[in-house]
């Protein structure tokens, strides 16, 4: 038996407000080119605990394509305007608003609720936050989703986007307080 010491994880460092260096890249919020067949706009606003917009957060999303296939190709940082990458990054700027050009993800399994995985970085957060965005359609799949069904109805609503008149999605992030978004803890 080896004489190993158990290492205790140390806290992360706060992430910002220095996002302008190295994190943004050309077309980072375009998982496919705007105006491409099937493309939609995903938009929302990041709010702090008092309801004020957060001016310098970054959101990253990962998702399946419209057929429910998870992209497993390398090079998701390269945007050629034709290839769906499954990954995007959007900074919010002074208004707290983020936007992505993407597609409605398909279910990764038959009968599953389609979702978009999200990571949020912001000033004052020592570690990024993880959550999901679910499409508002298919209430049967939403009701059967293991994560959503484990939440009370008011908390569940924080993970379900609203469908816009133009077919896009709107989903807001509340970091704390009333209506706080459900965040996930991966261990």
C-alpha positions in Angstrom: 0.0 0.0 0.0 1.4 3.4 -1.0 1.7 6.2 1.4 -0.3 8.7 -0.6 -1.7 11.9 0.9 -5.2 12.9 -0.1 -5.1 16.3 -1.8 -7.8 18.7 -1.0 -9.0 20.8 -3.9 -8.3 24.5 -3.6 -10.9 27.2 -4.6 -10.7 28.6 -8.1 -9.7 32.1 -8.9 -12.2 34.8 -9.8 -12.7 35.0 -13.6 -12.6 38.6 -14.7 -13.2 41.3 -15.6 -10.5 40.6 -18.2 -12.4 38.5 -20.7 -11.2 40.6 -23.7 -7.9 38.8 -23.8 -7.8 35.4 -25.5 -11.4 34.3 -24.8 -13.4 35.9 -27.6 -12.6 34.7 -31.1 -14.1 35.4 -34.5 -17.7 34.3 -34.9 -17.6 32.7 -31.4 -21.4 33.0 -31.0 -22.2 31.5 -34.4 -22.6 27.7 -34.1 -23.6 28.1 -37.8 -23.9 31.1 -40.1 -26.8 33.4 -39.4 -29.5 32.9 -42.0 -28.5 29.2 -42.6 -31.5 26.9 -43.1 -32.8 25.9 -39.7 -30.9 28.6 -37.8 -32.4 30.3 -34.8 -31.4 33.0 -32.5 -30.9 32.1 -28.8 -30.8 35.2 -26.7 -31.2 36.3 -23.1 -29.9 38.5 -20.3 -27.8 37.8 -17.3 -29.0 39.3 -14.0 -27.4 39.5 -10.6 -29.2 38.9 -7.2 -30.7 42.4 -7.1 -32.0 42.2 -10.7 -29.4 44.4 -12.3 -27.8 43.2 -15.5 -24.3 41.7 -15.3 -22.1 43.6 -17.8 -19.2 41.3 -18.3 -20.2 37.6 -18.2 -19.4 35.0 -20.8 -21.7 32.0 -21.6 -20.6 28.9 -23.4 -23.0 26.4 -24.9 -22.7 22.8 -26.1 -25.5 21.1 -27.9 -26.6 18.4 -30.2 -27.6 19.2 -33.8 -31.2 19.3 -35.0 -31.1 15.5 -35.4 -29.9 14.9 -31.9 -26.4 14.0 -32.9 -23.6 15.3 -30.7 -20.8 16.8 -32.8 -17.6 14.9 -32.3 -15.4 16.7 -34.8 -12.3 18.7 -33.7 -12.0 22.3 -34.6 -15.1 23.8 -33.0 -13.1 27.1 -32.6 -12.8 27.3 -36.4 -15.9 28.9 -38.0 -16.2 28.2 -41.7 -19.8 29.5 -42.0 -21.1 26.1 -43.1 -20.3 23.5 -40.4 -22.5 23.2 -37.3 -20.0 23.0 -34.4 -22.1 22.3 -31.4 -20.1 24.8 -29.3 -20.3 28.6 -28.9 -19.2 31.4 -26.7 -20.9 34.7 -26.2 -19.9 37.7 -24.0 -22.7 39.8 -22.8 -21.2 43.3 -23.0 -22.5 46.3 -21.1 -26.2 45.4 -21.5 -26.0 42.0 -20.0 -27.5 40.5 -23.2 -26.1 37.5 -24.9 -27.0 36.0 -28.3 -26.1 32.9 -30.3 -26.9 31.7 -33.8 -27.7 28.0 -33.5 -30.3 25.4 -34.2 -33.0 23.8 -32.2 -31.3 20.7 -30.7 -32.9 17.4 -31.3 -33.3 14.8 -28.6 -30.2 12.7 -28.0 -32.4 9.6 -27.3 -35.9 8.8 -28.4 -38.4 10.5 -26.1 -35.8 12.6 -24.3 -36.2 16.4 -23.9 -33.8 18.3 -26.1 -31.5 20.7 -24.2 -28.5 23.0 -24.5 -25.7 22.7 -21.9 -24.5 26.1 -20.6 -21.5 27.3 -18.6 -21.4 30.8 -17.2 -18.4 32.8 -16.2 -18.7 36.1 -14.5 -16.8 38.6 -12.3 -17.0 37.4 -8.7 -17.6 33.8 -9.5 -14.7 31.7 -8.4 -15.9 28.8 -10.4 -18.0 28.6 -13.6 -21.7 27.7 -13.2 -23.3 24.9 -15.1 -27.0 24.7 -16.2 -29.2 23.7 -19.1 -31.7 25.3 -21.4 -34.6 23.1 -22.4 -36.9 23.8 -25.4 -40.4 24.7 -24.4 -42.2 22.2 -26.7 -42.9 18.6 -26.0 -44.3 18.7 -22.5 -44.4 14.9 -22.2 -40.6 14.7 -22.7 -40.1 17.7 -20.3 -42.2 15.9 -17.6 -40.1 12.7 -18.0 -36.7 14.4 -17.9 -34.8 13.2 -14.8 -33.4 16.6 -14.0 -36.6 18.6 -14.5 -38.8 16.0 -12.7 -36.5 16.3 -9.7 -37.3 20.0 -9.3 -40.4 21.8 -8.0 -42.4 23.5 -10.7 -41.2 27.0 -9.9 -37.5 26.0 -10.1 -38.1 23.9 -13.2 -39.3 27.0 -15.1 -35.8 28.6 -14.8 -34.5 26.0 -17.2 -37.1 26.2 -19.9 -36.7 28.8 -22.7 -39.5 30.9 -24.2 -40.2 30.5 -27.9 -40.1 33.9 -29.7 -42.5 34.9 -32.5 -39.6 34.5 -35.0 -38.9 30.9 -33.9 -35.9 31.8 -31.8 -35.5 31.2 -28.1 -35.2 33.6 -25.1 -33.7 32.4 -21.8 -32.6 34.6 -19.0 -30.0 33.8 -16.3 -30.6 34.9 -12.7 -27.4 34.3 -10.7 -29.1 34.7 -7.2 -32.3 35.8 -5.5 -35.9 35.5 -6.6 -36.2 33.2 -9.7 -32.6 32.1 -9.4 -31.6 29.8 -12.2 -31.1 26.2 -11.3 -27.3 25.4 -11.4 -25.8 22.0 -11.5 -23.0 20.6 -9.3 -20.8 18.1 -11.1 -18.5 16.1 -8.8 
